[in-house]
Amino acid sequence: MTIQFVNTDPGLLAVFLRFLEVCGVDRTVPTYRVSIHESADAEAAVRWWVGRLGLPAERFRRTVLKRHNPTTVRRNTGDTYHGCLVITVPRSRELYWRIEGMIAELFRIADEAQGKDADP
């Protein structure tokens, strides 16, 4: 089983990386990939993510280039656009079970707070 987390928000990605750390997953275990529009600077985006999140550059896979559609009005352009970062955690069955258990507990707590019976 493989877990993938994809986002453009460096803060949210940092939280996920910290979660992995707490679960015992070192930053050298996942692979990383940038998904970015072909009109952007893909190499600069990889360097930006490496520096921003302190990721090992050698763990990055080939960048995925999204084809440019001229009819689409894109707002994610310019120097502040770094694409999406894809974090892939291989052999993550136990991590998946942990996430599943945590989510189930969060729903149980939310239901309890709303006065709902968790088991119908």
Buried (B, 14 or more C-beta within 10 A) or exposed (E): EEBEBEBBEBEEBEEBBEBBEEEEBEBEBBBBBBBBBEEBBBEBBBBBBBEEBEBBEEBBEEBBBEEEEEEEEEEEEEEEBBBBBBBBBEEBEEBEEBBEEEEEEEEEEEEEEEEEEEEE
